[in-house]
Amino acid sequence: MSKRLDGKVAIVTGAGAAGDGIGNGRAAAILFAREGARVLLVDRKLALAAATQAMIAAEGGESAAFEADVTKSEDCAAMVADAVGRWGKLDILQNNVGIGSSGRVPDIEEAAWERVMRVNVTSMMLAAKYAIPAMIASGGGAIVNISSIAAVRPRGLTPYATSKGAVEALTRGLAADHARDGIRVNCIEPGPMFTPMVYAGGMSDDMRARRRGAALLDVEGTGWDIGYASLFLASDEARYITGVVLAVDGGVLLTTRIGDGDRLGRGG
Ligand SMILES: NC(=O)c1ccc[n+]([C@@H]2O[C@H](COP(=O)([O-])OP(=O)(O)OC[C@H]3O[C@@H](n4cnc5c(N)ncnc54)[C@H](O)[C@@H]3O)[C@@H](O)[C@H]2O)c1
């Protein structure tokens, strides 16, 4: 039976995750491989990418771990060259790397601001800069950028929110510029997912419950939810979709301060 990504070659940045946790990048990488793609697992910590590779190998999938810091131009060039050298082409780029950064503008250190822009935005531009010529040579491709609902619901995370707003603008710019090259570029806005990124530093049961409760569906989001959405956007099933921002948030963006589930029919 044919699989959804049969014959495709993919790069996933930030494909590692702490321990056996399932981050957004690791989930996407596992699902891409499960659906037949050969996946280059890029992480600045090689051991974390190697752990993802072992998970994929255990399912009979094909992948390779590659150490790179995607904030560096030469590393982005090297990861694309490795994928093409290893498997002959490039079809999919999953731009997953991102770091958090909180604070209000009067308190922000300029170095911290520049760091979050570099890690969250410049890295995606650099990865695309080298991936796009390889995709054109391969007859087209698909790029999936990971944003956050913080782009439209900032909540004291102004540096992070600004960077993710830029990721969404970058998505639209790339989509417009490269549609005629056969390259689709889409974006996912995760809500509060329970991934190592957010629980690695410790998370209380109360905080976990509040994050879960923020979603109208009252379901806890996981890396798999982002992985499955990425799989769809990366696959040919999404061949007529480009430049979109897809919220994967259990309905968080539908909530209002008036009160979840309240009807507004009491004269208010
Ligand atoms: N978890 C959430 O609640 C949530 C919500 C909204 C958006 N997101 C977004 O999801 C994405 C990541 O999710 P995740 O759970 O996979 O995160 P994660 O923190 O587990 O990161 C995955 C990997 O990225 C690697 N990495 C970090 N900086 C790197 C760099 N410069 N070069 C190469 N690798 C690097 C880390 O070593 C790690 O193994 C981010 O863009 C994040 O902003 C997450």
The ligand as an ORCA input file, in Angstrom:
! r2SCAN-3c Opt
* xyz 0 1
  N       5.347     23.448     23.030
  C       4.515     24.462     22.907
  O       3.619     24.670     23.740
  C       4.643     25.365     21.719
  C       3.641     26.313     21.515
  C       3.731     27.151     20.433
  C       4.788     27.033     19.540
  N       5.767     26.107     19.766
  C       6.883     26.053     18.803
  O       7.205     24.706     18.458
  C       8.567     24.665     18.041
  C       9.425     23.638     18.774
  O       8.759     22.698     19.451
  P       9.522     21.496     20.134
  O       8.612     20.965     21.165
  O      10.034     20.553     19.087
  O      10.758     22.287     20.865
  P      12.065     21.845     21.612
  O      12.421     22.939     22.534
  O      11.894     20.454     22.162
  O      13.150     21.921     20.469
  C      13.434     20.858     19.621
  C      14.909     20.824     19.357
  O      15.406     22.039     18.774
  C      16.773     22.074     19.025
  N      17.333     23.400     18.747
  C      17.171     24.525     19.484
  N      17.869     25.539     18.928
  C      18.458     25.030     17.819
  C      19.312     25.584     16.809
  N      19.698     26.858     16.866
  N      19.729     24.787     15.798
  C      19.355     23.479     15.743
  N      18.567     22.913     16.669
  C      18.124     23.674     17.695
  C      16.879     21.643     20.484
  O      18.167     21.113     20.785
  C      15.777     20.595     20.605
  O      16.272     19.274     20.561
  C       9.159     26.026     18.330
  O       9.207     26.771     17.128
  C       8.178     26.620     19.307
  O       8.204     28.036     19.312
  C       5.715     25.274     20.836
*
